[in-house]
Amino acid sequence: MADIAFPAAGARPGPKEIWSWIARGEVALAIGIVGIVVLLILPIPAWALDLLLAISITSSVLILMTALMIQKPLEFTAFPTVLLVATLFRLGLNVASTRLILGHGHEGTDGAGHIIQAFGSLMMHGNFVIGVIVFAILVIVNFVVITRGSSRIAEVAARFTLDSMPGKQMAIDADLSSGLIDQEGAKLRRKELEQESTFFGAMDGASKFVRGDAMAGLLILSINLIGGIVVGVVQHKLPLDQAFSSYTIMSIGDGLVSQIPALIISIAAGLLVSKSGVEGAADKALVTQLARNPVSLGMVSAAAGVLALIPGMPILPFGALSIGAGVLAWRRSQTAANPASETPKAEAEAKEEPISASLAIDDVKIELGYGLLHLINDLEGRRLTDQIKALRKTLAAEFGFVMPPVRILDNMRLPNQGYAIRIKEMEIGAGEVRLGKLMAMDPRGGQVELPGEHVREPAFGLPATWIDEALREEAAFRGYTTVDPATVLTTHLTEILKDNMADLLSYAEVQKLLKDLPAEEKKLVEDLIPSVATATTVQRVLQALLKERVSIRDLPTILEGIAEAAPHTSSMVNLVEQVRGRLGRQICWANRAEDGSLPIITLSPDWEAAFADALIGSGDDKQLALAPSRLQEFIRAVRETFERAALQGESPVLLTSALVRPYIRSIIERFRGQTVVLSQNEIHPRARLKTLGSI
């Protein structure tokens, strides 16, 4: 709330300052609430009561028109507060009018103001019995029918809104994870969902005020009538018939000017809560939907025509209704028979949208068995959607580009607790988890010696066991690693994404990366593309780096390497090797051990010479042609050497010369994809090497 500028101490505010304070919304509301309290305590003159009663009637009409014209209930979230203030306002007017009726009723029927006198005289028509009966009917209609019905609708709407909140929240999270909406859209939808539940809950409680107001109207009428007659006859010595006539007119008039606004506001409340499922003004529900079906209109026309022909029935009203409904039914049938002439072009295009939408494919998709839908809305732990959002953020920070959104949907053909991960609609990985259990794994790679279901961990194929959550502490005591089902699935997804990053880096994503570069780097992009290298060449270099899990976050350095090498070579292999040399510091840092050193296994001079001699082709177009027996010997030597290092707890890289590195990597990735192959050009001068062996 903005600050209010009060005058300095000792200064006297002028009229302009006072009116500026009152013009503020919060100050005006505070003054209004205090005024209602004043009505309950202090007497007011008849002319002021007339003014306030006029405000009460016109404001109720304003509330009704607002409820009719809004598109959806959440546009009038202040209605419960308005309902409470209006009810208190009417009760304050009832107290003020009662004071005037009892204090000045002996002076005539205008003792409580002209509005009360006019309403009482208009309703009674000289017969007080008619006035009492009409007033009672209005109270019954308001209290028994409208208020009770709207209260019940608000109660049911509030209950169903609260019950459906988890499902709606799950839908929002699923849309956010699949990329259908962004963070701002999800925040807006969550806010609307919260407002909806709060609104209907408040409406359920606020409708009780209207019911209490109707009951208070009956009691106030009785008090005014009986108390007025007693005061007029006993204190002011009026004749009984005169006192009865005067106080009856004023009491009935007071009840009417109170109940009519209450009835109007009750109708507004009923309209507001009953249109919760319809967007648009009230005419959409009352006119458009009712007059849409030509068969229904035809039956209405026929029924009205039959009633018009019955002897004794008035022909004119039923005949007019029959003709009108028949004409409308004919026009609707013509529209239904020729929809092309009435359908706008935009609507016709919308009908074609499903065909084009079916051509789109999801880059990343997770299909869940029916039993795993609980993972999406796990209120007790971390939800799968939250873990996926955190995973995308982590991969973006680690590798330099934002992974495509992950779409989550159910698949009834999967096992009950099974899942499948698809990349560009092709299944890349699948597995099963066990809800309510934990996966325990031995970091040393051995079998877990705890009771449970022995399986293979889906991401790395290590021995694992699904154990009960009660065994968590015992598993931790034995040094086992335990993870929940959602983390198992997310870990599997992480490894699949890392293995397929090159395929997920599309041309459009590369353009976005170039566009998002800082302003000082834009000149480099302009000089490089397309005069030196094309955007497709940049994409292929980035994909080659990601294929070996090299981060492309330092995009300016990569572009500088391309700009330096592209004029001198057309070979993509040589271009990538040049860029990797510029990223030496980053690559050495990413593969360092816990002690800060870079563990390496070198390639012996014999194997270096063997691979160099096996390269055939001229210029930049070279290929490896190694004998199959020598290739198997090399694979066996790599496996034995790296397995010995793994037993020592090391994760070394293979160090080769720059000439043969890409060809050796193409061999090793087929049987040991996690092994990093570096060339001597990629070793940063400040890197501290630790040699573990040689091949």
LUMLO-280854 format. One record per residue (C-alpha): x, y, z; residue number from 1. Coordinates in pm, whole numbers, plus 50000, padded with zeros to 5 digits. Each point is the difference from the previous one (the first is absolute). Example, Ala and Ser with C-alpha at 12.3 -4.5 7.8 and 13.67 -1.06 7.14 Angstrom:
BEGIN
R     px     py     pz  num
R  51230  49550  50780    1
R  50137  50344  49934    2
This chain:
BEGIN
R     px     py     pz  num
R  50000  50000  50000    1
R  50129  50341  49906    2
R  50092  50245  50272    3
R  49758  50278  50098    4
R  50158  50344  50032    5
R  49884  50144  50333    6
R  50074  50362  50091    7
R  50288  50084  50230    8
R  49947  50021  50375    9
R  49812  50313  50096   10
R  49881  50068  49643   11
R  49628  50018  49933   12
R  49883  49811  49688   13
R  49796  50195  49749   14
R  49687  49888  49811   15
R  50202  49882  49700   16
R  50216  49773  50216   17
R  49694  49855  50176   18
R  49822  49925  49671   19
R  50318  49843  49856   20
R  50010  49758  50295   21
R  49630  49912  49962   22
R  50043  49944  49624   23
R  50243  49718  50074   24
R  49831  49658  49978   25
R  50124  49861  50331   26
R  49909  50318  50189   27
R  49653  50014  49843   28
R  49939  49634  50093   29
R  50111  50061  50357   30
R  49768  50303  50025   31
R  49714  49792  49859   32
R  50047  49720  50255   33
R  50016  50251  50283   34
R  49683  50162  49860   35
R  49820  49664  50020   36
R  50099  49972  50365   37
R  49872  50355  50056   38
R  49662  49898  49853   39
R  49975  49734  50270   40
R  50065  50249  50280   41
R  49900  50356  49913   42
R  49664  50127  49864   43
R  49985  50157  49654   44
R  49738  50236  49848   45
R  49734  49875  49757   46
R  50155  50173  49698   47
R  50334  49825  50063   48
R  49820  49666  50028   49
R  49833  50063  49662   50
R  50342  50064  49844   51
R  50152  49687  50151   52
R  49703  49783  49899   53
R  50033  50126  49642   54
R  50370  49908  50008   55
R  49911  49653  50129   56
R  49750  49934  49720   57
R  50218  50132  49716   58
R  50313  49825  50126   59
R  49812  49667  50006   60
R  49905  50056  49635   61
R  50366  50073  49921   62
R  50106  49674  50166   63
R  49739  49805  49802   64
R  50107  50153  49668   65
R  50366  49927  50077   66
R  49919  49636  50073   67
R  49809  49978  49671   68
R  50269  50152  49780   69
R  50321  49838  50128   70
R  50155  49725  49787   71
R  50084  49765  50287   72
R  49948  50003  50380   73
R  50367  50067  50079   74
R  49962  50349  49848   75
R  49787  50090  50303   76
R  50208  49850  50280   77
R  49905  50294  50224   78
R  49635  49888  50001   79
R  50012  49829  50345   80
R  50138  50322  50151   81
R  49744  50209  49813   82
R  49726  49767  50123   83
R  50110  50039  50361   84
R  50027  50380  49980   85
R  49661  50030  49826   86
R  49835  49780  50263   87
R  50149  50201  50287   88
R  49894  50320  49822   89
R  49638  49883  49975   90
R  49997  49892  50364   91
R  50132  50341  50099   92
R  49721  50163  49796   93
R  49748  49771  50172   94
R  50117  50118  50341   95
R  49991  50366  49891   96
R  49652  49963  49846   97
R  49870  49819  50310   98
R  50120  50289  50213   99
R  49816  50248  49774  100
R  49683  49789  49981  101
R  49975  49963  50375  102
R  50109  50358  50071  103
R  49810  50195  49730  104
R  49732  49761  49878  105
R  49730  50191  50189  106
R  50067  50304  49778  107
R  49870  49821  49690  108
R  50101  49737  49745  109
R  50290  50215  49882  110
R  50162  50001  50342  111
R  50264  49746  49882  112
R  50059  50161  49662  113
R  49822  50022  49668  114
R  50148  49682  49849  115
R  49861  49779  50277  116
R  49664  50178  49974  117
R  49989  49956  49622  118
R  50087  49629  50011  119
R  49748  49931  50275  120
R  49714  50185  49828  121
R  50081  49844  49661  122
R  50004  49648  50136  123
R  49698  50017  50229  124
R  49748  50175  49768  125
R  49796  50087  50308  126
R  49998  49643  50131  127
R  50268  49912  50252  128
R  49930  49626  49962  129
R  50116  50014  49636  130
R  50320  50177  50102  131
R  50081  49746  50271  132
R  49935  49705  49767  133
R  50211  50144  49715  134
R  50283  50076  50241  135
R  49983  49645  50140  136
R  50011  49856  49647  137
R  50310  50206  49917  138
R  50172  49878  50315  139
R  49909  49637  49924  140
R  50123  50028  49642  141
R  50326  50152  50115  142
R  50060  49781  50304  143
R  49862  49660  49895  144
R  50065  49994  49624  145
R  50272  50235  49878  146
R  50227  50027  50304  147
R  49981  49633  50095  148
R  50056  49890  49640  149
R  50298  50227  49941  150
R  50145  49899  50337  151
R  49974  49633  49905  152
R  50158  50063  49659  153
R  50287  50192  50162  154
R  50049  49722  50257  155
R  50015  49726  49734  156
R  50221  50214  49773  157
R  50242  50067  50287  158
R  50015  49629  50088  159
R  50057  49883  49644  160
R  50252  50277  49937  161
R  50206  49889  50300  162
R  49971  49632  49900  163
R  50113  50074  49644  164
R  50298  50218  50097  165
R  50258  49714  49998  166
R  49891  49891  49652  167
R  50004  50355  49865  168
R  50340  50060  50160  169
R  50127  49682  49836  170
R  49872  50120  49662  171
R  50180  50334  50044  172
R  50327  49827  50092  173
R  49966  49760  49706  174
R  49937  50287  49757  175
R  50298  50186  50143  176
R  50230  49699  49967  177
R  49881  49932  49645  178
R  50062  50363  49897  179
R  49637  50083  49921  180
R  50024  50290  50247  181
R  50289  50195  50148  182
R  50074  50090  50361  183
R  49790  50316  49980  184
R  49705  49809  49856  185
R  50027  49735  50270  186
R  50018  50267  50269  187
R  49690  50170  49857  188
R  49803  49674  49985  189
R  50100  49908  50356  190
R  49887  50345  50114  191
R  49664  49957  49822  192
R  49961  49656  50159  193
R  50069  50144  50345  194
R  49760  50289  49938  195
R  49730  49758  49886  196
R  50019  49787  50314  197
R  50013  50308  50223  198
R  49710  50166  49815  199
R  49756  49711  50026  200
R  50098  49937  50361  201
R  49934  50367  50080  202
R  49670  49989  49807  203
R  49890  49701  50208  204
R  50051  50201  50317  205
R  49876  50334  49869  206
R  49666  49854  49890  207
R  49924  49937  50368  208
R  49990  50378  50053  209
R  49717  50033  49749  210
R  49796  49731  50174  211
R  50054  50171  50332  212
R  49900  50332  49843  213
R  49667  49851  49881  214
R  49921  49869  50348  215
R  50096  50335  50153  216
R  49756  50171  49758  217
R  49707  49802  50140  218
R  50098  50077  50359  219
R  50051  50372  49930  220
R  49660  50020  49827  221
R  49832  49845  50303  222
R  50185  50231  50238  223
R  49914  50311  49797  224
R  49634  49905  49967  225
R  49930  49888  50356  226
R  50236  50249  50167  227
R  49870  50288  49786  228
R  49637  49931  50085  229
R  50083  49977  50370  230
R  50203  50325  49992  231
R  49735  50183  49796  232
R  49705  49894  50216  233
R  50160  50004  50343  234
R  50248  50289  49979  235
R  49855  50226  49731  236
R  49628  49926  50068  237
R  49922  49924  49635  238
R  49677  49821  49912  239
R  50053  49631  49949  240
R  49888  49995  49636  241
R  50220  50301  49911  242
R  50303  49852  50178  243
R  49938  49664  49836  244
R  49975  50158  49652  245
R  50303  50232  50033  246
R  50240  49754  50156  247
R  49895  49721  49765  248
R  50077  50214  49693  249
R  50338  50101  50139  250
R  50089  49647  50118  251
R  49905  49841  49667  252
R  50182  50276  49809  253
R  50311  49955  50214  254
R  49992  49624  49946  255
R  49963  50041  49624  256
R  50284  50249  49955  257
R  50216  49755  50192  258
R  49887  49675  49837  259
R  50000  50120  49638  260
R  50377  50076  49999  261
R  50055  49674  50190  262
R  49802  49810  49736  263
R  50195  50165  49716  264
R  50337  49917  50159  265
R  49884  49642  50068  266
R  49915  49963  49630  267
R  50346  50136  49914  268
R  50161  49745  50235  269
R  49798  49717  49844  270
R  50099  50107  49648  271
R  50364  50028  50100  272
R  50039  49654  50154  273
R  49777  49825  49745  274
R  50207  50112  49699  275
R  50326  49853  50132  276
R  50025  49762  49703  277
R  49910  50259  49733  278
R  50230  50269  49867  279
R  49833  50308  49858  280
R  49717  50227  50101  281
R  49674  49853  50128  282
R  49838  50023  49655  283
R  50226  49716  49887  284
R  49843  49761  50249  285
R  49645  50136  49986  286
R  49960  50072  49628  287
R  50275  49854  49783  288
R  50001  49651  50151  289
R  49623  49975  50039  290
R  49928  50112  49643  291
R  50268  49792  49830  292
R  49811  49677  49922  293
R  49736  50034  49721  294
R  49822  49681  50112  295
R  49942  50141  50349  296
R  49870  50327  49854  297
R  49771  49806  49766  298
R  49850  49808  50291  299
R  49943  50329  50186  300
R  49821  50141  49693  301
R  49778  49692  49971  302
R  49912  49998  50371  303
R  49913  50372  49999  304
R  49783  49947  49688  305
R  49807  49716  50164  306
R  49937  50208  50311  307
R  49873  50289  49786  308
R  49735  49771  49842  309
R  49861  49875  50332  310
R  49654  50153  50061  311
R  50013  50276  50262  312
R  50374  50064  49961  313
R  50111  50346  49879  314
R  50105  49957  49638  315
R  50214  50314  49965  316
R  50289  49930  50245  317
R  50032  49629  49921  318
R  49964  50063  49626  319
R  50272  50268  50005  320
R  50233  49770  50193  321
R  49930  49712  49761  322
R  50077  50211  49693  323
R  50314  50152  50154  324
R  50142  49665  50111  325
R  49918  49848  49660  326
R  50182  50276  49811  327
R  50305  49970  50226  328
R  50000  49619  49961  329
R  49990  50035  49619  330
R  50293  50243  50000  331
R  50204  49773  50229  332
R  49930  49699  49777  333
R  50113  50195  49693  334
R  50321  50094  50177  335
R  50062  49637  50101  336
R  49935  49879  49642  337
R  50246  50249  49848  338
R  50277  50054  50258  339
R  50258  50107  49743  340
R  49815  50323  49924  341
R  49977  50094  50366  342
R  50333  49877  50124  343
R  50272  50265  50007  344
R  50326  49936  49826  345
R  50191  49990  50326  346
R  49768  49729  50135  347
R  50048  49793  49684  348
R  50375  50029  50040  349
R  49967  49891  50361  350
R  49836  49675  49884  351
R  50310  49925  49790  352
R  50232  50048  50298  353
R  49990  49639  50127  354
R  50143  49878  49666  355
R  50298  50232  50013  356
R  50041  49940  50372  357
R  50030  49626  49934  358
R  50316  50067  49795  359
R  50186  50141  50300  360
R  50213  49765  50208  361
R  50115  50029  50358  362
R  50377  50030  50044  363
R  49990  49842  50345  364
R  49712  49803  50141  365
R  49945  49785  50308  366
R  49720  49744  49995  367
R  49883  49872  50338  368
R  49805  49694  50093  369
R  49672  50058  50177  370
R  50148  49923  50342  371
R  50267  50273  49967  372
R  49763  50295  49952  373
R  50043  50066  50374  374
R  50358  50113  49926  375
R  49868  50305  49815  376
R  49814  50130  50305  377
R  50192  49858  50295  378
R  49913  50248  50274  379
R  50216  49826  50261  380
R  50328  50018  49810  381
R  50154  50158  49693  382
R  49772  49964  49704  383
R  50131  49858  49675  384
R  49916  50324  49819  385
R  50203  50201  50252  386
R  50298  49768  49957  387
R  49980  50030  49621  388
R  49995  50380  50022  389
R  50305  49990  50227  390
R  50168  49754  49761  391
R  49947  50227  49697  392
R  50144  50293  50197  393
R  50304  49793  50106  394
R  50068  49875  49647  395
R  49967  50353  49865  396
R  50262  50125  50246  397
R  50229  49702  49932  398
R  49984  49969  49622  399
R  49895  50344  49882  400
R  49658  49959  49844  401
R  49650  49942  50126  402
R  49870  49650  49938  403
R  49661  49977  49826  404
R  49694  49974  50225  405
R  49915  49652  50125  406
R  49647  49886  49930  407
R  49849  49759  50254  408
R  49701  49782  49918  409
R  49854  49665  50096  410
R  50016  49682  49793  411
R  49764  49718  50092  412
R  50206  49749  49800  413
R  50296  50038  50237  414
R  50030  49791  50317  415
R  49817  50149  50297  416
R  50322  50143  50150  417
R  50199  50019  49678  418
R  50120  50298  49800  419
R  50150  50070  49659  420
R  50219  50292  49889  421
R  49975  50109  49638  422
R  50225  50232  49799  423
R  49830  50130  49684  424
R  49726  49737  50045  425
R  50253  49714  50009  426
R  50029  49798  50320  427
R  50352  50039  50139  428
R  49957  49860  50349  429
R  49746  49823  50218  430
R  49978  49862  50347  431
R  49786  49935  50305  432
R  49993  50155  50346  433
R  49823  49904  50318  434
R  49789  50265  50172  435
R  50031  50005  50377  436
R  50346  49838  49987  437
R  50362  50114  49970  438
R  50268  49883  49758  439
R  50316  49905  50188  440
R  50336  49969  49822  441
R  50351  49910  50110  442
R  50247  50273  49888  443
R  50262  49725  49956  444
R  49781  49828  49740  445
R  49910  49695  50209  446
R  49661  49850  50072  447
R  49802  50157  50283  448
R  49963  49759  50290  449
R  49658  50111  50118  450
R  49660  49834  49954  451
R  49816  50130  49695  452
R  49962  49970  49625  453
R  50338  49970  49826  454
R  50011  50190  49670  455
R  50237  50193  49775  456
R  50020  50377  50032  457
R  49857  50128  49667  458
R  50244  50287  49936  459
R  50335  49820  50050  460
R  49903  49633  50025  461
R  50143  49959  50351  462
R  49862  49740  50245  463
R  49727  50154  50217  464
R  49722  49895  50236  465
R  49658  50145  50071  466
R  49967  50009  50379  467
R  49733  50119  50241  468
R  50032  50354  50132  469
R  50033  49854  50351  470
R  50345  49869  49898  471
R  50131  50346  49905  472
R  50209  50044  50317  473
R  50146  49651  49980  474
R  50094  50057  49634  475
R  50171  50328  50093  476
R  50184  49823  50284  477
R  50138  49743  49754  478
R  50114  50274  49760  479
R  49739  49941  49732  480
R  49857  50280  49788  481
R  49620  50027  50008  482
R  49783  50197  49757  483
R  49625  50040  49960  484
R  49808  49890  49685  485
R  49974  50351  49853  486
R  50378  50047  50033  487
R  50062  49665  49831  488
R  49791  50109  49703  489
R  50159  50347  49991  490
R  50352  49852  50011  491
R  49916  49773  49709  492
R  49862  50300  49811  493
R  50317  50198  50078  494
R  50230  49740  49847  495
R  49779  49965  49694  496
R  49996  50377  49948  497
R  50378  50020  50034  498
R  50042  49720  49744  499
R  49766  50170  49754  500
R  50088  50366  50045  501
R  50139  50023  49649  502
R  49670  49887  49848  503
R  49803  50244  50217  504
R  50205  50303  49890  505
R  49789  50109  49704  506
R  50071  50276  49750  507
R  49736  50218  50165  508
R  50168  49952  50338  509
R  50336  50105  49852  510
R  49840  50314  49859  511
R  49859  50074  50343  512
R  50340  49954  50164  513
R  50159  50240  49751  514
R  49719  50250  50050  515
R  50037  49992  50379  516
R  50373  50078  49993  517
R  50103  50322  50176  518
R  49999  50314  49790  519
R  50380  50019  49996  520
R  50018  49654  49837  521
R  49749  50073  49722  522
R  50274  50148  49778  523
R  50182  49665  50011  524
R  49685  49824  49877  525
R  49954  50254  49721  526
R  50361  49956  49882  527
R  49980  49619  50018  528
R  49655  49922  49853  529
R  49960  49957  49708  530
R  50321  50139  49849  531
R  50241  49758  50176  532
R  49775  49713  50111  533
R  49630  49924  49976  534
R  49766  49957  50294  535
R  49975  49632  49907  536
R  50377  49966  50041  537
R  49975  50157  50345  538
R  49720  49758  50085  539
R  50207  49697  49892  540
R  50297  50115  50209  541
R  49782  50050  50306  542
R  49838  49660  49947  543
R  50343  49835  49974  544
R  50101  50158  50332  545
R  49679  49898  50174  546
R  50034  49647  49868  547
R  50312  49967  50216  548
R  49830  50188  50287  549
R  50206  50316  49957  550
R  49814  50309  50121  551
R  49917  50267  49741  552
R  49932  50263  50264  553
R  50311  50193  49898  554
R  49847  50069  49658  555
R  50216  50308  49919  556
R  50319  49793  50032  557
R  49851  49731  49776  558
R  49907  50258  49737  559
R  50353  50145  50015  560
R  50143  49653  49938  561
R  49770  49948  49701  562
R  50087  50343  49861  563
R  50372  49918  50032  564
R  49991  49651  49843  565
R  49717  50021  49746  566
R  50195  50199  49735  567
R  50279  49735  49996  568
R  49807  49670  50004  569
R  49677  49855  49871  570
R  50024  49689  50220  571
R  49753  49991  50285  572
R  50237  49773  50194  573
R  50284  50252  49986  574
R  49763  50286  50080  575
R  49875  49825  50314  576
R  50355  49916  50110  577
R  50099  50366  49965  578
R  49706  50108  50217  579
R  50079  49731  50260  580
R  50353  50136  50024  581
R  49860  50343  50090  582
R  49781  49838  50267  583
R  50293  49820  50162  584
R  49971  50175  50337  585
R  49627  49916  50022  586
R  50047  49636  49892  587
R  50284  49937  50247  588
R  49799  50161  50280  589
R  49691  49789  49923  590
R  50201  49672  50022  591
R  50212  50076  50306  592
R  50009  49762  50296  593
R  49906  50082  50359  594
R  50359  50103  50079  595
R  50001  50248  49710  596
R  50227  49795  49772  597
R  49914  49870  49653  598
R  50034  49618  50000  599
R  50115  49875  49661  600
R  50081  49676  49822  601
R  50233  50055  49708  602
R  50007  49826  49666  603
R  50331  49828  49932  604
R  50215  50109  49702  605
R  49935  49661  49835  606
R  49625  50052  49997  607
R  50044  50362  49894  608
R  50203  49886  49701  609
R  49755  49720  49924  610
R  49705  50237  49986  611
R  50193  50263  49803  612
R  50101  49741  49741  613
R  49639  49876  49975  614
R  49871  50340  49885  615
R  49925  49998  49630  616
R  49893  50280  49768  617
R  50148  50326  49884  618
R  49977  50344  50152  619
R  49728  50051  50259  620
R  49795  49705  49877  621
R  50153  49715  50201  622
R  49853  49679  50141  623
R  50124  49730  50234  624
R  50070  49658  49848  625
R  50133  49783  50285  626
R  50012  49620  49974  627
R  49715  49830  50199  628
R  50249  49793  50203  629
R  50193  50311  50103  630
R  49671  50176  50077  631
R  49891  49721  50237  632
R  50342  50005  50164  633
R  49968  50374  50059  634
R  49649  49967  50146  635
R  50117  49727  50238  636
R  50296  50210  50115  637
R  49778  50304  50065  638
R  49753  49797  50205  639
R  50266  49838  50215  640
R  50186  50325  50066  641
R  49691  50205  50091  642
R  49853  49722  50215  643
R  50321  49991  50203  644
R  49974  50376  50047  645
R  49635  49969  50102  646
R  50094  49748  50271  647
R  50233  50266  50140  648
R  49709  50247  50011  649
R  50127  50209  49708  650
R  49819  50131  49689  651
R  50287  50084  49764  652
R  49994  50140  49648  653
R  50182  49852  49703  654
R  50272  50231  49865  655
R  50094  49975  49633  656
R  50147  50218  49727  657
R  49778  50249  49821  658
R  50033  49811  49671  659
R  49836  49676  50115  660
R  49777  50122  50288  661
R  49671  50022  49805  662
R  50046  49653  49850  663
R  50086  49839  50333  664
R  49699  50169  50158  665
R  49771  49861  49725  666
R  50117  49650  50098  667
R  49982  50037  50378  668
R  49652  50159  50001  669
R  49857  49675  49866  670
R  50096  49788  50303  671
R  50093  50252  50273  672
R  49809  50318  49933  673
R  50079  50166  50334  674
R  50375  49999  49933  675
R  50139  50343  49909  676
R  50265  50017  49728  677
R  50222  50311  49998  678
R  50273  50111  49766  679
R  50326  50150  50112  680
R  49887  50336  49858  681
R  49712  50008  50250  682
R  50220  49973  50310  683
R  50017  50342  50162  684
R  50351  50107  50108  685
R  49886  50042  50361  686
R  49831  49660  50019  687
R  50162  49766  50254  688
R  50023  49656  49837  689
R  49995  49667  50182  690
R  50101  49706  49779  691
R  49832  49672  50095  692
R  50124  49778  49719  693
R  50047  49953  49632  694
R  49837  49800  49720  695
